[in-house]
Amino acid sequence: MPNFNKRSSLFVDVTLTPTMEESMVIATPFKKKSKKFYYNQKIIGMRASGTVNYKNQHYVLDPVDSFGILDWGRGVWTYDNTWYWSAANGLIDGKVFGFNLGYGFGDTSAATENMLFYDGAHKLEHVTFTIPTTDDGTPDYHEKPWLFTSSDGRFEAIFTPILDRSSFTSFKLLLSDQHQVFGYFTGKAVLDSGQVISFQNLLGFAEKVRNKW
């Protein structure tokens, strides 16, 4: 990518290798728009290997402790949408652990995209992202921790932000308001077997995005 961020060229050569057979796949309908849908696949816990070069700095991604996520989708969307999405992956006791969480986009009453990945895939019920606010009620995406809870009690986490990759574009009828926040998750998750997985400072992201187009 030449002139990345209007500064220097960014060179990326990275290979992502899946570590498990299972992934999250969902076809999401829209309640009031029968001809609208979104088909989506997310692959969690892929090991990353390769290099990144930016501003004369050379970074090496070692698959031993470097991970990536695939987000792929196709659909026919409605005009005004807001969604919440979060994912993270890393190692717990030497095994790949990760999760995919999301809601707000389409009708997920029949099935959610909330899943844990550890020795297989484990479905969760509905998950809520509680984003802190400032004194005037404005969302505080970066300065305070977020709270994550699931309706079945199988996922609870505190998310501590470190970087808000935000962007805002508005042209009257067209709007894009994005906050993709990177940070660390600390909490617990319960597998289908009842086993409790505790995690601390698991690197991941959480986002809230609204698009009108």
C-alpha positions as CSV (number, residue, x, y, z in Angstrom):
1,M,0.0,0.0,0.0
2,P,1.9,3.1,-1.2
3,N,1.6,6.3,0.9
4,F,-0.2,4.4,3.7
5,N,-1.7,7.0,6.0
6,K,-0.3,9.7,3.7
7,R,3.2,8.9,5.1
8,S,5.2,5.9,4.1
9,S,4.5,2.7,2.1
10,L,3.2,-0.3,4.0
11,F,4.4,-3.7,2.9
12,V,2.6,-6.8,4.2
13,D,3.3,-10.5,3.4
14,V,1.3,-12.7,5.8
15,T,-0.1,-16.2,5.5
16,L,-3.0,-17.3,7.7
17,T,-3.3,-21.1,8.4
18,P,-6.5,-22.5,10.0
19,T,-6.0,-24.5,13.2
20,M,-9.4,-26.1,13.5
21,E,-12.1,-27.6,11.4
22,E,-15.0,-25.6,12.8
23,S,-15.9,-22.0,12.0
24,M,-18.9,-19.7,12.4
25,V,-21.2,-19.6,9.5
26,I,-24.6,-17.9,9.6
27,A,-27.3,-16.8,7.2
28,T,-29.1,-13.8,8.8
29,P,-32.5,-12.6,7.7
30,F,-34.1,-9.1,8.3
31,K,-37.5,-9.1,9.9
32,K,-39.3,-6.5,7.8
33,K,-37.4,-7.1,4.6
34,S,-37.9,-10.6,3.3
35,K,-35.6,-10.2,0.3
36,K,-32.7,-8.9,2.4
37,F,-30.1,-11.2,4.0
38,Y,-26.5,-11.6,5.0
39,Y,-24.4,-14.8,4.7
40,N,-21.2,-14.7,6.7
41,Q,-18.3,-16.9,7.7
42,K,-15.8,-16.1,10.4
43,I,-12.7,-18.3,11.0
44,I,-11.1,-17.8,14.4
45,G,-7.7,-18.8,15.6
46,M,-5.7,-19.0,12.4
47,R,-1.9,-18.9,13.0
48,A,-0.2,-16.0,11.3
49,S,3.3,-16.0,9.7
50,G,5.1,-13.4,7.7
51,T,6.4,-9.9,7.8
52,V,5.2,-6.3,8.0
53,N,7.4,-3.3,7.0
54,Y,6.5,0.3,7.8
55,K,8.6,3.4,8.1
56,N,11.9,1.4,8.1
57,Q,10.5,-0.9,10.9
58,H,10.5,-4.6,10.2
59,Y,8.0,-6.8,12.1
60,V,8.1,-10.6,12.0
61,L,4.9,-12.6,12.8
62,D,5.7,-15.9,14.4
63,P,2.9,-18.5,14.1
64,V,3.7,-19.7,17.6
65,D,2.1,-16.7,19.1
66,S,0.6,-14.7,16.2
67,F,-3.0,-15.1,15.1
68,G,-5.5,-13.8,12.5
69,I,-9.2,-13.9,11.8
70,L,-11.1,-14.2,8.5
71,D,-14.3,-12.3,8.1
72,W,-16.1,-13.1,4.8
73,G,-19.6,-12.3,3.8
74,R,-22.1,-11.6,1.0
75,G,-25.6,-10.3,1.1
76,V,-28.3,-7.8,0.3
77,W,-28.5,-5.4,3.2
78,T,-31.1,-2.9,4.4
79,Y,-30.3,0.8,4.2
80,D,-29.6,1.7,7.9
81,N,-27.7,-0.8,10.0
82,T,-25.8,-0.8,13.3
83,W,-23.9,-3.8,14.4
84,Y,-21.6,-4.9,17.3
85,W,-18.8,-7.4,16.6
86,S,-16.0,-8.7,18.7
87,A,-13.4,-11.4,18.4
88,A,-10.1,-12.6,20.0
89,N,-7.8,-15.5,19.9
90,G,-4.7,-16.8,21.7
91,L,-3.3,-19.7,23.7
92,I,-4.8,-21.2,26.8
93,D,-2.7,-24.0,28.3
94,G,-1.0,-24.5,25.0
95,K,-4.2,-24.8,23.0
96,V,-5.8,-22.3,20.6
97,F,-8.7,-20.5,22.2
98,G,-10.9,-17.8,20.7
99,F,-14.3,-16.4,20.4
100,N,-16.6,-14.6,18.0
101,L,-19.4,-12.4,19.4
102,G,-21.9,-10.2,17.5
103,Y,-25.4,-8.8,17.3
104,G,-27.5,-5.9,16.1
105,F,-27.3,-6.8,12.4
106,G,-30.5,-8.5,11.2
107,D,-32.7,-10.9,13.0
108,T,-30.7,-13.3,15.3
109,S,-33.7,-14.6,17.3
110,A,-33.4,-18.0,15.7
111,A,-29.6,-18.3,15.9
112,T,-26.6,-16.1,16.9
113,E,-23.1,-15.8,15.7
114,N,-21.8,-16.1,19.3
115,M,-19.3,-19.0,19.6
116,L,-16.3,-20.2,21.6
117,F,-13.5,-22.2,20.0
118,Y,-11.5,-24.5,22.2
119,D,-11.2,-28.2,21.5
120,G,-14.1,-27.7,19.1
121,A,-16.9,-25.2,18.7
122,H,-19.3,-24.2,21.5
123,K,-22.4,-22.1,20.8
124,L,-23.5,-19.2,23.1
125,E,-26.8,-17.5,23.4
126,H,-27.2,-13.7,23.2
127,V,-24.3,-11.5,24.2
128,T,-24.4,-7.8,25.2
129,F,-21.6,-5.2,24.9
130,T,-21.9,-2.6,27.6
131,I,-20.0,0.5,26.3
132,P,-19.2,3.1,29.0
133,T,-20.4,6.7,28.6
134,T,-19.2,10.1,29.5
135,D,-21.1,12.4,31.9
136,D,-23.2,13.7,29.0
137,G,-24.1,10.2,27.9
138,T,-21.7,10.0,24.9
139,P,-20.2,6.6,24.3
140,D,-16.6,6.4,25.7
141,Y,-15.0,3.9,23.4
142,H,-11.4,4.3,24.5
143,E,-10.9,5.6,28.1
144,K,-12.9,3.2,30.2
145,P,-13.3,-0.7,30.2
146,W,-16.3,-2.3,28.4
147,L,-18.4,-5.1,30.0
148,F,-19.4,-8.3,28.0
149,T,-22.1,-10.6,29.3
150,S,-24.1,-13.5,27.8
151,S,-27.7,-14.3,28.5
152,D,-26.8,-17.9,29.3
153,G,-24.1,-16.9,31.8
154,R,-21.4,-18.7,29.8
155,F,-19.4,-15.6,28.9
156,E,-18.3,-12.7,31.1
157,A,-15.4,-10.4,30.3
158,I,-13.9,-7.0,30.9
159,F,-12.4,-5.4,27.8
160,T,-9.7,-2.8,28.4
161,P,-9.2,-0.6,25.3
162,I,-5.8,0.4,24.0
163,L,-6.6,1.8,20.5
164,D,-9.8,3.1,18.8
165,R,-9.6,2.8,15.0
166,S,-12.4,5.3,14.3
167,S,-13.7,6.9,11.2
168,F,-16.7,9.1,10.4
169,T,-18.1,10.0,7.0
170,S,-21.4,11.8,6.3
171,F,-22.9,12.9,3.1
172,K,-26.5,13.5,4.2
173,L,-28.1,10.3,2.9
174,L,-24.9,8.3,3.2
175,L,-23.2,7.7,6.6
176,S,-20.4,5.6,8.1
177,D,-19.6,5.9,11.8
178,Q,-17.1,3.2,12.8
179,H,-15.3,2.5,16.1
180,Q,-13.2,-0.6,16.0
181,V,-11.4,-0.8,19.3
182,F,-8.4,-3.0,20.0
183,G,-7.6,-4.1,23.6
184,Y,-7.3,-6.9,26.1
185,F,-10.0,-9.3,27.4
186,T,-10.0,-10.7,30.9
187,G,-12.8,-13.0,32.0
188,K,-14.2,-16.5,31.8
189,A,-16.0,-18.7,29.3
190,V,-17.9,-22.0,29.8
191,L,-17.7,-24.8,27.3
192,D,-20.5,-27.1,26.3
193,S,-19.0,-29.7,28.7
194,G,-19.2,-27.3,31.6
195,Q,-15.4,-26.7,31.7
196,V,-14.6,-23.1,32.6
197,I,-11.9,-21.4,30.6
198,S,-10.3,-18.4,32.3
199,F,-8.4,-15.8,30.2
200,Q,-6.3,-12.8,31.1
201,N,-5.1,-10.0,28.8
202,L,-6.3,-11.8,25.6
203,L,-5.7,-9.5,22.7
204,G,-8.7,-8.8,20.5
205,F,-11.1,-6.2,19.4
206,A,-14.6,-4.9,19.8
207,E,-16.5,-2.7,17.4
208,K,-19.7,-0.7,17.0
209,V,-20.5,0.4,13.4
210,R,-23.4,2.2,11.9
211,N,-23.7,2.5,8.1
212,K,-26.4,4.1,6.0
213,W,-26.0,3.4,2.3
